Amino acid sequence: MATAYSSASSLPGVAGAAASRRRAGRPAAGRPGALLRRGLAVTFGLVVAAAAILGTTQAPASAAPVPGTVNQCNYIQDGGGNEIACDVTITNYLDLDTGLSRSDITVRTCEGPVGELLCTTIPVSFPTATTVVDQCNNSANGGGSIATCNVSVENVIVGDATTSPATVDQCGGSGAEGPEPTLNCAPVSTTTSATITQCNGSVNGGGAALRVTCTVDPSTVSAALPVTIRQCNDSVNGGGSLLTCTASLTHRILPAGSVIPTPTPPVTTPSATPPVTTPSATPPTVEAGQTPTPSANPLIPIAGGGGSGAGYGTELAETGTDALPVFLIAAGALLIGGILLTVMLVRRRSTQL
């Protein structure tokens, strides 16, 4: 009996190759659609990555001004036999309806050996309120030194604001040793986180009676414009030293809609002849062991750092870039590039098939 064999069963390798050629001869179903979905997924991933890097919120184009700070006569004239005399006068203006504020300031700094002071006075206006005064701290430590420092702050507030008595931390840990009484303070008060902190840890080491004279005039605070004053702390420690400091913080509340006066720049009249520069006297000598400290005042206006106009020591320059346009451009570019890449891959695959 003859047995019949099919070519497919007798030559399995040949049959498999033929089947493979038939499969290769026609495009696989759904392959272009799969490539399109894969390309779109890659594009979506690129857009999400761009969003994560650049962020979706708009960054400020410039840094907001920070409240002003007066910081002077600190950590100077140590070594004994030295004297400092520093004053700060501030008038703050705040309109609660508009949120706009500014401050007019006059600072005076004097330093040198006792009785030989060299003084500098600087008036300046800030585009924001000045809310911190820090002066005459950790200074003039050494026997026979003198410190005289004063702060006066007035807040002019337009709108509905209230005031309350200011807290005071004064004359704690001062005036140790020497004949009693050593303190002449009004009031003598110990309070943490006080509005006015002065004359603490100072004038220790002996000396005359009543060598610590510190006064806080009747003062008030307002939550609308909080101010802190810190002066004459940890200073003039050493036998035979004297300390005299005063501070005041007052408020003037005006009805809403009141006009805040604008500062008037001084008028300079040109002189007929150029001024003659007179050589200065011999600079004061620095005692052995004493390091001279520059007394440049931080209130001097400085050039703006990329913003419009001049800036100030307490005003941050306009910096940074608006992130939203950058994000939109980058995301759009990635999206278009991903779509073009997907179309190119689909066309190439179709051509090959």
SVG drawing of the C-alpha trace seen along z (x, -y; Angstrom):
<svg xmlns="http://www.w3.org/2000/svg" viewBox="-11 -133 61 135">
<polyline fill="none" stroke="black" stroke-width="0.4" points="0.0,0.0 1.4,-3.3 1.5,-6.0 1.0,-9.6 3.1,-12.4 2.3,-16.1 5.2,-18.4 4.4,-20.5 4.8,-17.5 7.9,-16.0 9.8,-19.4 8.8,-21.3 11.7,-23.8 10.7,-24.7 7.1,-25.1 8.0,-27.4 10.1,-29.6 7.3,-30.0 4.9,-30.9 7.4,-33.5 7.7,-35.0 4.0,-35.2 3.8,-37.0 6.6,-39.3 4.8,-40.1 1.9,-41.8 1.9,-44.5 1.0,-43.5 -2.3,-44.8 -2.3,-47.8 1.5,-48.4 1.2,-52.1 -1.4,-52.8 0.9,-51.3 3.8,-53.5 1.5,-56.6 0.4,-55.8 4.0,-55.2 5.2,-58.5 2.4,-60.4 3.3,-58.8 6.9,-59.9 5.7,-63.4 3.5,-63.6 6.3,-62.4 8.6,-65.2 5.9,-67.8 5.5,-66.5 9.2,-66.6 9.3,-70.2 6.6,-71.1 8.4,-69.5 11.6,-71.4 10.2,-74.8 7.2,-74.7 3.7,-75.8 3.5,-78.8 4.7,-82.2 7.8,-83.3 8.0,-87.0 9.9,-89.1 11.6,-91.0 12.2,-90.4 9.9,-92.3 11.5,-95.0 12.1,-93.9 11.4,-96.2 14.3,-98.6 16.8,-98.1 19.2,-100.6 22.3,-98.8 25.1,-101.0 27.7,-101.5 27.8,-97.8 31.1,-96.0 33.2,-99.2 35.7,-101.1 36.7,-98.4 39.9,-98.6 39.3,-101.3 39.3,-105.1 37.0,-105.3 33.7,-107.0 30.7,-106.6 27.7,-108.8 25.0,-107.5 21.5,-108.8 18.6,-107.5 15.5,-109.5 12.9,-107.8 9.4,-108.8 7.5,-105.9 4.5,-106.4 2.0,-103.7 -1.3,-103.9 -3.4,-100.9 -5.7,-101.2 -3.0,-101.1 -0.3,-99.2 2.3,-101.7 4.9,-102.8 8.1,-104.7 10.5,-106.1 12.5,-109.3 15.6,-108.7 18.4,-110.7 21.4,-108.9 24.3,-110.4 27.4,-108.4 30.3,-109.7 33.3,-107.7 36.9,-108.1 38.9,-108.5 37.1,-110.1 36.6,-113.8 37.9,-113.5 34.8,-112.4 34.5,-112.4 30.9,-112.6 28.9,-111.9 25.2,-112.8 23.2,-111.2 19.6,-111.9 17.9,-109.4 14.5,-108.2 13.6,-104.5 10.8,-103.2 9.6,-101.0 9.0,-101.4 12.0,-100.9 11.0,-98.5 14.3,-97.5 16.8,-99.6 20.0,-97.9 22.7,-100.2 25.4,-100.6 25.5,-96.9 28.8,-95.1 30.7,-98.4 33.2,-100.5 34.1,-97.7 37.1,-98.6 37.8,-100.8 37.1,-104.5 34.8,-104.4 31.6,-106.4 28.5,-105.5 25.6,-107.9 22.9,-106.6 19.4,-107.7 16.5,-106.3 13.3,-108.1 10.7,-106.5 7.3,-107.9 4.8,-105.8 2.3,-107.8 -0.5,-105.4 -3.4,-106.4 -6.4,-104.2 -8.1,-102.2 -5.3,-101.2 -5.0,-100.9 -2.1,-101.2 -1.2,-99.7 1.7,-100.3 5.1,-99.1 6.9,-96.4 10.3,-97.2 13.3,-95.1 15.9,-97.5 18.8,-97.6 19.0,-93.9 22.4,-92.6 24.0,-96.1 26.0,-98.3 27.6,-95.5 30.2,-96.5 31.0,-100.0 29.1,-102.3 25.4,-102.1 23.1,-103.1 24.6,-102.3 21.4,-102.4 19.4,-105.4 16.8,-103.6 13.2,-104.4 11.7,-101.9 13.8,-98.9 12.0,-96.0 12.7,-92.5 10.6,-91.1 11.3,-88.6 10.6,-89.5 10.1,-93.2 9.5,-96.0 12.4,-98.0 15.4,-96.2 18.3,-98.4 21.0,-98.7 21.2,-95.1 24.5,-93.4 26.4,-96.8 28.7,-99.0 29.9,-96.2 33.2,-96.3 32.9,-99.2 32.9,-102.9 31.0,-105.9 27.4,-105.8 24.5,-106.3 26.8,-105.4 23.9,-103.7 21.3,-106.2 18.7,-104.7 15.2,-105.9 12.3,-104.7 9.9,-107.5 6.1,-106.6 5.9,-104.4 3.2,-102.6 3.0,-99.7 0.6,-98.9 0.1,-95.6 -0.3,-97.5 3.4,-98.5 5.5,-96.6 8.8,-98.1 11.6,-96.8 14.5,-98.7 17.6,-97.1 20.5,-99.3 23.2,-99.7 23.3,-96.0 26.6,-94.3 28.5,-97.6 31.0,-99.8 31.9,-97.0 35.0,-98.0 35.8,-100.1 35.0,-103.8 32.7,-103.7 29.5,-105.6 26.3,-104.7 23.4,-107.1 20.7,-105.8 17.1,-106.9 14.4,-105.4 10.9,-106.3 8.3,-104.8 5.2,-106.9 2.2,-106.7 0.1,-109.2 -3.1,-107.7 -4.8,-109.7 -8.2,-109.1 -8.4,-107.0 -7.8,-109.1 -5.4,-111.5 -2.5,-112.6 0.9,-111.5 3.5,-114.2 6.1,-113.4 9.8,-114.1 11.2,-117.2 14.7,-116.8 17.1,-119.5 17.8,-122.3 21.4,-122.7 22.5,-126.2 25.6,-126.1 28.4,-128.2 30.2,-130.8 33.6,-129.3 34.5,-125.7 35.0,-124.8 38.5,-124.5 39.4,-121.2 41.1,-121.7 43.4,-118.9 42.0,-117.1 43.8,-117.0 46.0,-114.1 43.8,-111.0 43.3,-109.8 45.8,-107.2 44.7,-103.7 45.7,-102.3 47.7,-99.1 45.5,-96.0 42.6,-98.0 41.3,-97.2 39.8,-100.1 36.3,-99.5 34.9,-101.3 31.9,-103.4 30.2,-103.4 26.5,-103.7 24.2,-101.0 21.6,-103.7 23.6,-105.2 21.7,-104.6 23.4,-102.1 23.1,-101.5 20.2,-99.4 21.1,-95.8 19.2,-95.3 15.9,-97.0 14.7,-100.5 16.4,-103.4 18.6,-103.3 18.2,-100.9 18.9,-101.1 20.7,-99.1 17.4,-97.5 15.8,-97.2 16.4,-94.0 17.3,-94.7 14.9,-93.5 16.1,-90.1 14.9,-86.8 12.9,-85.9 9.2,-85.3 8.9,-81.5 5.5,-81.2 6.5,-82.3 9.6,-80.1 7.6,-77.1 5.0,-77.7 7.7,-78.0 9.6,-74.9 6.5,-72.8 5.3,-73.9 8.6,-73.1 8.7,-69.7 5.1,-69.0 5.7,-70.0 9.0,-68.0 7.3,-64.9 4.5,-65.1 7.0,-65.5 9.1,-62.6 6.0,-60.4 4.8,-61.3 8.3,-60.6 8.5,-57.2 5.0,-56.2 5.9,-57.2 9.2,-55.4 7.6,-52.3 4.9,-52.5 7.5,-52.9 9.4,-49.8 6.3,-47.8"/>
</svg>
